Amino acid sequence: MSVSLKLKPNANSRVLGGHPWVFANECEALMPAEHDGEVVECRDRTSRFLGVGIYNSKSQIVWRRLSRERIALDEAYLRTALTRALARRPADDFKRLVWSESDDLPGVVVDQFGDTLVLQIQTLAMEKRSAVISDLLAEMTGTKEIIFRNDANIRKLEGLPIEVHTRTGQAWAPRWVNIDGFDYWLDLQGGQKTGFYLDQREQHAAVAKYAAGKRVLDAFCNQGSFALHCAKAGAASVLGLDSAFDAVSQAKKNAERNGLKADFQGANVFDWFTAQREAAPAWDLIILDPPPFAKSKSALEGALRGYKELNLRAMKSLLPGGVLATYTCSHHMQDAQLREVVGEAAADAKRRVHILEFCHQPADHPVLVTMPESEYLRGYILRVE
C-alpha cells in the first residue's frame, strides 16, 4: 500500500497522541477523490508510518485510523472486528453491539433490540461495504431483520445520502417490546434516533432507588422510561415533560400498557421552569436528561449556560434533601465542565449539594481512552439540601 496521506510539518495533530482522526487542515495535501472510501496510509512530517485508515476527501475528518498495522478493509478484517465487538458485549437481548472507533469500525453503530438490529453507517468506506457488514451481522447474530437507519445528518458531511430501509426490504412494523420488565411501543424504523435510548438503561434503575413515596419530575422524558421506573418503584406522583408531543403521547401509551400511574405533558422544559419560578419547592426527585445542547464545539459556550440554568432551576424546585439526577449527552462537554456547571448552579441556588453517584455510559458503549468523542454520556445523582 504505497498511497500515503502526509501531515503538515507544523501540524499539531491529535493523531500523534493516539487519536484516530486526521482533519483536512492538518494535511500537506489532499489525495485525489479516487481514494475516497478506501484505505490509505498516514505519515507524519518525517514520513514515520502512523497507521492505515479510511479516507474521504469530502469530509473534514479526511482519515480515520483502522490499524497501526498494514491491513486491508476486506471481509476478513470486518469479520474479525465484529467478532471482537460481539465478544466484548454482555449476554443481553438489548445492547449496543458496535460502537464505531471503539470497536475498530469507524462510522458503524449497531444496536440490538431482541431479534432486530438497527445499523447506522456514517462513513463512506463502511457504506461501500455495507452489504458485507450486514451479511456478517446476520450470520453472526442470527437476527431476523436489520434496519438501516442511515438518516443522521452526519452522513451529509461524508457526502452520503439520507435513507432508511431494511435488509429484507419489508417494512418493520411498530410493536410492543419488553425491556427490563416494561413494555414499550417501539418504532425502530421511523422513531426518533433508533427508537429507544439503550445507553440510559442502567440509570433508569439507579434513579428509581430514590423514588419510593416521592414526588418525581422527569424532564425531557422522551418515552417515559425514568418516569415508568419511578412509578413502579412506588413514587407518590410522577410528572413527565417533553417538547415532542409524539413522545408524550407515546409515554402515556406506555404507562397505560404497564398499568402505571404517571402524568405526561407536552412542554418546553425551560419555559415550564420559568412559569414555576415563584412557586415554592415542590419536588423530591427531579431527572434532567436533555438532548445534546452542544452539537458542535462552537455551540459549547451557549450549551454550558443552558445546562447551568437548567440545573439551577431544578435545584430551586427541590425540597430540602431532594435528589437531582442530571445528565449530559454532549461529547463536547467534559467531566470538569459538567462539575463546574453543577457547582455554579448550586452556588447560585444557595443550596448545599452532595454527589451521591457518578453516572456514565454503560460498558456496551466502550470509551476509547485516546478519543474523547467516544465518551458522551455522563452525569451525577445529587442530594440537594
N, C-alpha and C positions, 0 to 999 in steps of 0.2 A: 504494500500500500504506500505509494510514493506521494500521494496528494497530501499536502500539508497546509494548515492554516497557521500563520505566524503572528505572535503578539508584537505590538509596537515596542520599541526599545525602552520607552518611558512608561509603559503601561503598568499601573499598579493593580494588576488584575487579581481578583479573589481566587481565581483558579490556581494561582501559585501557592495559595494556602490551603488547597484541598477542596475548594468549592467546585461543583461540577459544571458551572456555566461560564461561557465567554460571550461578552457583548460585542456588537459590531464595532463600536468606537474604540475597542481595545486591540483591534487587529491592524496590521500593516496595510493589508488589502483584502477585500472580499474575493472569494473564489467564484468562478462562473456558475450561473444558475443550473448548469447540467449536474452539479454536485448536490443540489437541493434534495433532501430526503435520503441522502446516502451517508456512509461512514467515511470520515476523514481524520487524519492525524492532526494534532495541535502541538506546536513547539513554541518555546519561549524565544526571547531575542537572541539567545546564544545557540539556538537550534536544538536545545535539550528537549527530548521527547516527553510530552506531558500526558499522553494517552490518546485513545481514539474515541470519537464521539459522533453524534448525528449532526448534520449541517443543514442550515436553511438560511439562505441569503435574504429571504423576505422577512425574517423575524429579527427583532432587536437582539434576542438571545440566539446568536448565529451557531453556537456549538454547545452541545450538552454531552458531557462525558459518559461513555458506556463503560470503559475499562481502562486501566493503566497498562494493560497488555494489548497486543495487536490481535483483534478478533474481527470476525465478520458478523453482521447482523442478519443471520440466517435462521432457519428453523431450529437448528441445534442450540444456538445461543438463546433463542426465545424459550425453548423447552426447559433449558437449564435454569434460566432466570425465573420462570413461572414455577418450576418445581421447588426452588428455594423459597420463593414468596409463600407458596401454599404451606410449606413445611414450618414456616415461622408462625402460622396462624393457629389460634385455638380451635378445638373441635366444637364448632358452633354454627348453627344454620344461618346466623345473621352477623355479618362481619365485613370489614374491608379486606379483600383478598390481595389487591395490588395497590401500592401507594407510590407510583411514579419513580422518581430518582431514588427513593429509599429502598426500592426493590430492583434497581438497575434497569428500569424500563421507563425512561423519561417520557412523560406525557401520557402514560397509561394508568388509568384509575379504574379499579373493578370492585364493586360492592356485591355481596351475596345476600339475597333475600330468599331463603329457603331454596326452592328448585329453580330460581331465576337469578341470572346475573345481570347487573347493569354495568355496561362498559363505556367509559369515556376515553376518547383518544384525542390528544391535544397537540400532537407534533406530527409534522409531515412524514418523517421517516416511519413512524409507527402506523400512520394512516395507510401508507403504501403496503404495509404488511398486516393490515387489519384482518384480512381473511385467515391468514395463518394463525394470528393471535387468537381469534375467536374459535377456530377449529381446535387448537390446542387446549383452550379453556374448556370447551365442550367435552373433549376426550378425557381431560384430567379431573374434571369435577362431576361429570355425568349430568350436568344441568339440562333442564328441559328447554330453556329459552335464554337467549342473550339479547338484551335490549341495548342498542347503540344509542346512548344519549349524547350525541355529538352536537349539542346546542349551546355550549358555553361560549361566551364572547371571546375567550382567549384563543379560540380556533381562528378567528378573523386575523389575529396578529401573526398567525402562521400561514396566512393565505389559504385557509381551508374553508369549505362550505359549512353552513349550519344545517344539520339534518338529524332526524330521529327515525330509526327503523329497527326492525327485529331481525334476528338471524334467519328465522323460518319464513319471514315475510308475512306472518299472521299478526294481527293486532293483539297486544297484550291487554286483556280486559281488566279493568279495576276490580279489586276483590278484597275480602276480609282476610287479613293475615295476623296470626298471633305472634307477638313479640314480647318476651319477658312477662307472659301471663296476661297481656292486654290485647284485645282485638283492635286492629287499626285498618281503616279503609285505605288501601294503597293504590295509587295510580302511578306506577313506575314509568310508564311510557309518556304520560302527559303532565304529571305533577311537578311541583316545584323541586329544583335540584334533582335528586334521584328518588324523590317521593317520601323519604324519611331520613332523619338525621341519626345515623348509626353511631356517630362519634360521641353523642351525649348519653348513651345508654347507661354507663356506669354512674354518671352524675344524677340521673333520674332517681336511682335507688339511694344514692348518697344524701340527696336533699330530702327525700321522703322520710328519713330517720328523724327529722326535726319537726314533722308536720302534725303529729297526733294532737288533737284538741286545739289546733292553732288556726288563726285566720290567715289565709295564704293568698298572695297576689303573684300570678305567673305572667310577667310582662314579656311581650314578644313570644306568645305561647305557641305559635305555629299550630300543629295538630293537637296540642294539649298534653303532650307526654308528661311534663313535670306536673301539671295540674292533676292528671289522672292518677299518677303515682301518689301524690299527696292526699287526694281524696280517698284512695284505697287504704292509705296509712292512718286514716281516722281524723283528717283535718275537720275543724268545726265548720269552715266555709272556704270555698275556693273560687277566685275570680281570675279568668284568663283574658288577656288583652292582646290583640294583634290588628295591624292596619290592613292586612289582607283578609277581605271578607270571605273569600273561599276557604281560607284556613280556619276562620272562626266557625263557619258552617260545618266544616269537617270535624273540628274539635267537639262541637255539640253532638254530632252524629256518633263520634267515638265514645263520648261519655254515656250517651243513651244506650249504646250497644253493650257497654260494660257494666251497666246498672249503677253508675256512679253519679253523685250529686256534685256538679260543678257548673258555674255560670261562665259564659264567654261573651265578650263584647268586641265589636269592631271599633278600634280607636287608635289614634296616633298616641303612642305612649308618652312622648314629651308633652303633648297638649293635655293629655289626661292628668299628668302630674301637675301641670301648671294650674289646671282648674281646681285641683285639690290642695293648693299650697296654703290656703288659710285654714284648712281643716286640721283638727287635732290628729296626732299619730294614731293610726287605727289598725296597723298590721303587725302580725307576729313573725311572719316569714315572707320575704319578697325574693323572687327569682328574676334576675336580669340576664336574658340570653339573646342579645340583639344580633341582627345581621352584621356583617363586617362594615364598619364605618370607614375604615381606611383601605380602600381597594387599590390604592397606589401610594408610593412614598410621599408624593406631593400633597396627598389628602390627609396625611398623618396628623399635622398640627391641629386642623379642624376636628379631626376624629377624637383626639385627646381631650379637647374641650367638651365635645359631646359626651364622651364616657364620664368625664368628671361631673358634668351637670346631671347626668342620669343617676349616678351613684349618690350624689348629694341629695337629690330629691327623694331617692329611695330611703336613704338613712334618716331623713327628716320625717318620713312617713311611718317609720318603725317605732313600736312601743319599746321602752327600755328593756334590754335583754333580748330584743328581737334578733332574728337571723337574716342575713343578706347573702344570697348565693349569686355572685356576679361573675360573668364570663365575657371573654372577647374571642372572636374567631378571625381577627385581623392579623395575618402573619407579619405585617409591618410593625406591629406593636410588640415590643419585647417585655420580658418579665419586669425589669426595672421600671419601665414606663407605666405598666399597669399598677405596680405597687405605689408609684408616685401619685398617680391619678386617684387611687383609693385613699391614700394618705391625705391628699389635698381636700378631697370630699369630706373626710372625717373631721379635719380641722375646721373647715367652713361650716359644717353641720354642728360643730361643738359637741361631738359625741366621742366617747372612748370606744375604740374598735379593736377587737382581738381577732386574729386569724384562727379559725377552728380547723380548717382543712385547706391544703393546697390542691388545686384541681388541674388536670392535664388531659390531653387527648389519650385515648387508650392504646394498648400495646399493638393492636391491629392497624394503627396509623403510625408506624415507626418513624422516629426522628433521626435523620442523618446528621451526625454531630457537626459536620463541616458545611451544612446547608441550613441556615436559619429558616428559610422559607418552608422547609418540611415540617416545621413546628408552628402551628397556627392557633390551636385551642388551649387556652389557659384561663384560670380563674381562681377565686377564693370563696370559701364559705366562711362568713364573718359573724361574730357576735357584736351587736351594736348596743352599747349601754347608755 
